[in-house]
Amino acid sequence: MSNLRVPTMAEMMMNGETPDILFWVGCSGSFDDRAKKITKAVVKILNHCGVKFAVLGAEESCTGDPAKRAGNEFTFQMQAMMNIQVLNGYEVKKIVTACPHCFNTLKNEYPELGGTYEVIHHTQLIQNLINEGKLTVEGGVFKGKKITFHDPCYLGRGNDVYEAPRELIQKLDAELVEMKRCKTNGLCCGAGGAQMFKEAEKGNKEVNVERTEDALEVKPNIIATGCPFCNTMMTDGVKHFEKEQEIQVLDVAELIANAVDL
């Protein structure tokens, strides 16, 4: 992936440059092998459109979302204050992230701790790039495919972002099929609220299995997601039903990057 240009804030500052946008990669996008592919797809799109962006690199730390959701407010505030110090030091104004958990925390919970930024989800950024004529999507590779979109909790119900990912999917010449539980009535994949990092509690079914059943009902070729946690849970659900050969789980950014042949 040597053709990917990913400058850090520190490098840009040393060259006397200021990026238009900070790409907040997040823990999952940095360390999880599957989520790294989503990160690369976002970078390819940013590079392709000539967006002047930077990442924090080693200076980026977890936003504190899992700690806060698990009830450890002290750890959350420690992590948040550390990040805010770095972000404010670089005078960051605008942030894009591919993780709705980071998106929600940076957008809604950092301001009261002194970190106020314009925060957008990667699907919103990609939609803006298309609207501005910087990105043209030919949906050839997905023509005739059935795609269903699973709404991430912190993107949809948490922040009312429903249309951006769907508009991008509709640019692909694919058929967007909705699950019976979608948009404001969507069902969690089972990873939110720090559940991703703990053992399941007693019950007769995993949440991600229940959600995958919703998806299988509409017989899609692709389950699209806008969150690395959702991606993991839906992928596990597809494996549970042994449907890996028939159904792909892809982030919206990956769909767009594939359609543009990046």
C-alpha positions as CSV (number, residue, x, y, z in Angstrom):
1,M,0.0,0.0,0.0
2,S,3.0,2.3,-0.6
3,N,0.8,4.5,-2.9
4,L,-1.3,5.6,0.0
5,R,-0.4,9.1,1.3
6,V,-1.2,9.5,5.0
7,P,0.5,12.5,6.4
8,T,0.5,13.1,10.2
9,M,-0.4,16.4,11.8
10,A,3.2,16.7,13.2
11,E,4.7,16.3,9.7
12,M,2.3,18.9,8.3
13,M,3.0,21.4,11.1
14,M,6.8,20.9,10.5
15,N,6.2,21.9,6.8
16,G,4.1,24.9,7.9
17,E,1.0,23.4,6.5
18,T,-2.5,23.0,7.9
19,P,-4.8,20.2,6.8
20,D,-8.5,21.0,6.0
21,I,-9.6,17.9,7.9
22,L,-8.3,15.5,10.5
23,F,-9.0,11.9,9.9
24,W,-9.6,10.2,13.2
25,V,-8.8,6.6,12.7
26,G,-9.9,5.1,16.0
27,C,-8.8,2.0,17.8
28,S,-10.6,-0.5,15.5
29,G,-9.4,1.2,12.3
30,S,-5.8,1.2,13.6
31,F,-5.5,-2.2,15.1
32,D,-8.2,-4.6,13.8
33,D,-7.0,-6.3,10.6
34,R,-10.5,-6.2,9.0
35,A,-11.2,-2.6,10.0
36,K,-7.8,-1.5,8.6
37,K,-9.3,-2.2,5.2
38,I,-12.0,0.3,5.9
39,T,-9.4,2.9,6.9
40,K,-7.5,2.2,3.7
41,A,-10.7,2.7,1.7
42,V,-11.3,6.1,3.3
43,V,-7.7,7.1,2.7
44,K,-7.9,6.0,-1.0
45,I,-11.0,8.2,-1.4
46,L,-9.4,11.2,0.3
47,N,-6.2,10.8,-1.8
48,H,-8.3,10.4,-5.0
49,C,-10.3,13.5,-4.4
50,G,-7.2,15.6,-3.4
51,V,-8.5,16.3,0.1
52,K,-5.9,17.9,2.3
53,F,-6.0,15.7,5.4
54,A,-3.8,14.4,8.2
55,V,-3.9,11.8,11.0
56,L,-2.6,12.1,14.5
57,G,-0.7,8.8,14.2
58,A,0.9,7.8,17.5
59,E,-0.5,10.9,19.1
60,E,-4.1,9.5,18.7
61,S,-5.5,7.7,21.8
62,C,-8.9,6.0,22.3
63,T,-11.7,8.6,22.6
64,G,-12.8,6.9,25.8
65,D,-16.1,5.7,24.5
66,P,-15.8,2.1,25.8
67,A,-14.8,3.3,29.2
68,K,-17.7,5.7,29.4
69,R,-20.3,3.2,28.2
70,A,-18.9,0.6,30.7
71,G,-19.4,3.2,33.5
72,N,-15.8,4.3,34.1
73,E,-16.3,8.1,33.8
74,F,-12.9,8.8,35.4
75,T,-11.0,6.9,32.7
76,F,-13.2,8.5,30.0
77,Q,-12.4,12.0,31.2
78,M,-8.6,11.2,31.4
79,Q,-8.6,9.9,27.8
80,A,-10.8,12.7,26.6
81,M,-8.7,15.5,28.2
82,M,-5.5,14.0,26.8
83,N,-7.0,13.9,23.2
84,I,-8.4,17.4,23.6
85,Q,-5.0,18.8,24.6
86,V,-3.5,17.3,21.4
87,L,-6.3,18.4,19.1
88,N,-6.4,21.9,20.5
89,G,-2.6,22.1,20.3
90,Y,-2.9,21.5,16.6
91,E,-5.9,23.9,16.4
92,V,-8.0,21.2,14.7
93,K,-11.3,22.5,13.4
94,K,-12.8,19.6,11.4
95,I,-12.7,15.9,12.0
96,V,-13.9,12.9,9.9
97,T,-14.1,9.4,11.3
98,A,-15.2,6.0,10.1
99,C,-16.4,4.9,13.5
100,P,-19.8,6.1,14.8
101,H,-18.6,5.6,18.4
102,C,-15.7,8.0,17.9
103,F,-18.0,10.3,15.9
104,N,-20.6,10.5,18.7
105,T,-18.1,10.9,21.5
106,L,-16.0,13.6,19.7
107,K,-19.1,15.5,18.5
108,N,-21.4,15.3,21.6
109,E,-19.2,14.6,24.6
110,Y,-16.0,16.5,24.0
111,P,-17.4,20.0,23.9
112,E,-18.2,20.1,27.6
113,L,-14.6,19.2,28.3
114,G,-13.2,22.0,26.1
115,G,-13.0,20.2,22.8
116,T,-15.3,21.7,20.2
117,Y,-14.9,20.6,16.6
118,E,-17.0,20.1,13.5
119,V,-17.3,16.3,13.4
120,I,-18.6,14.3,10.4
121,H,-19.0,10.6,9.6
122,H,-17.1,9.3,6.6
123,T,-20.4,8.6,4.7
124,Q,-21.3,12.3,5.1
125,L,-17.8,13.3,3.8
126,I,-18.0,11.0,0.8
127,Q,-21.5,12.3,0.0
128,N,-20.2,15.9,0.2
129,L,-17.3,15.0,-2.2
130,I,-19.9,13.6,-4.7
131,N,-22.1,16.7,-4.3
132,E,-19.1,19.0,-4.9
133,G,-18.2,17.1,-8.1
134,K,-14.9,15.9,-6.7
135,L,-15.9,12.2,-6.8
136,T,-17.8,10.4,-9.6
137,V,-19.2,7.0,-8.8
138,E,-19.9,4.5,-11.6
139,G,-21.8,1.6,-10.0
140,G,-20.9,-1.0,-12.6
141,V,-19.3,-3.6,-10.3
142,F,-22.4,-3.6,-8.1
143,K,-25.0,-3.5,-10.8
144,G,-28.0,-5.8,-10.1
145,K,-26.7,-6.6,-6.6
146,K,-29.0,-6.4,-3.6
147,I,-27.5,-4.4,-0.7
148,T,-29.1,-3.9,2.7
149,F,-27.8,-1.3,5.1
150,H,-27.4,-1.9,8.8
151,D,-27.8,1.3,10.7
152,P,-25.1,1.8,13.4
153,C,-26.8,2.9,16.7
154,Y,-24.6,6.0,17.2
155,L,-24.9,7.1,13.6
156,G,-28.6,6.6,13.2
157,R,-30.6,6.8,16.4
158,G,-27.8,8.6,18.2
159,N,-27.2,11.3,15.7
160,D,-30.0,11.1,13.0
161,V,-27.7,10.3,10.2
162,Y,-29.7,7.9,8.0
163,E,-29.6,9.3,4.5
164,A,-25.9,9.8,3.7
165,P,-25.0,6.0,3.6
166,R,-28.2,5.2,1.7
167,E,-27.6,7.8,-0.9
168,L,-24.1,6.5,-1.5
169,I,-25.5,2.9,-1.9
170,Q,-28.0,4.2,-4.4
171,K,-25.2,5.7,-6.5
172,L,-24.0,2.1,-7.1
173,D,-26.8,1.1,-9.5
174,A,-27.6,-1.6,-6.8
175,E,-30.9,-2.3,-5.3
176,L,-31.1,-1.0,-1.7
177,V,-33.4,-3.3,0.3
178,E,-34.4,-2.3,3.8
179,M,-34.6,-4.7,6.7
180,K,-37.9,-4.7,8.6
181,R,-36.1,-3.1,11.5
182,C,-34.2,-0.1,10.0
183,K,-33.6,3.6,10.5
184,T,-35.3,4.9,13.7
185,N,-36.5,1.3,14.4
186,G,-33.1,-0.3,13.8
187,L,-31.7,-3.0,15.9
188,C,-28.2,-2.9,17.6
189,C,-25.7,-5.4,16.2
190,G,-24.8,-6.2,19.8
191,A,-21.4,-4.5,20.1
192,G,-22.3,-1.0,21.4
193,G,-22.1,0.1,25.0
194,A,-18.7,-1.7,25.4
195,Q,-20.4,-5.1,24.8
196,M,-17.8,-5.7,22.1
197,F,-15.2,-6.3,24.8
198,K,-17.1,-8.6,27.2
199,E,-18.6,-12.0,27.3
200,A,-22.2,-12.3,26.4
201,E,-24.8,-12.5,29.2
202,K,-27.2,-15.4,29.6
203,G,-29.9,-15.7,27.0
204,N,-31.1,-17.9,24.2
205,K,-29.5,-16.0,21.3
206,E,-26.7,-13.6,20.5
207,V,-27.9,-10.1,19.4
208,N,-25.7,-10.2,16.3
209,V,-27.4,-13.5,15.3
210,E,-30.8,-11.9,15.7
211,R,-29.7,-8.9,13.6
212,T,-28.2,-11.2,10.9
213,E,-31.6,-13.0,10.7
214,D,-33.2,-9.6,9.9
215,A,-30.6,-9.1,7.1
216,L,-31.0,-12.7,5.7
217,E,-34.8,-12.2,5.4
218,V,-34.3,-9.7,2.6
219,K,-31.9,-12.0,0.8
220,P,-29.0,-9.5,0.1
221,N,-25.8,-10.1,-1.8
222,I,-24.1,-7.5,0.5
223,I,-24.7,-6.3,4.0
224,A,-23.4,-2.7,4.1
225,T,-22.3,-1.1,7.4
226,G,-20.9,2.2,8.5
227,C,-19.1,1.1,11.6
228,P,-16.2,-1.3,12.3
229,F,-17.9,-2.9,15.3
230,C,-21.1,-3.5,13.3
231,N,-18.9,-5.0,10.5
232,T,-17.4,-7.5,13.0
233,M,-20.7,-8.5,14.5
234,M,-22.5,-8.9,11.1
235,T,-19.5,-10.8,9.7
236,D,-19.7,-13.2,12.7
237,G,-23.4,-13.5,12.1
238,V,-23.0,-14.4,8.5
239,K,-20.4,-17.0,9.5
240,H,-22.9,-18.4,12.1
241,F,-25.3,-19.1,9.3
242,E,-22.5,-20.4,7.1
243,K,-23.4,-17.9,4.4
244,E,-19.8,-16.4,3.8
245,Q,-19.8,-17.7,0.2
246,E,-23.1,-15.9,-0.7
247,I,-23.0,-12.7,1.4
248,Q,-20.3,-10.1,1.8
249,V,-20.2,-7.6,4.7
250,L,-18.6,-4.4,3.5
251,D,-18.3,-0.8,4.8
252,V,-19.9,1.9,2.7
253,A,-16.4,3.4,2.1
254,E,-15.3,0.0,0.7
255,L,-18.3,-0.1,-1.7
256,I,-17.5,3.4,-3.0
257,A,-13.7,2.7,-3.3
258,N,-14.4,-0.5,-5.2
259,A,-16.9,1.3,-7.5
260,V,-14.4,4.0,-8.3
261,D,-11.7,1.2,-8.7
262,L,-9.3,2.7,-6.2
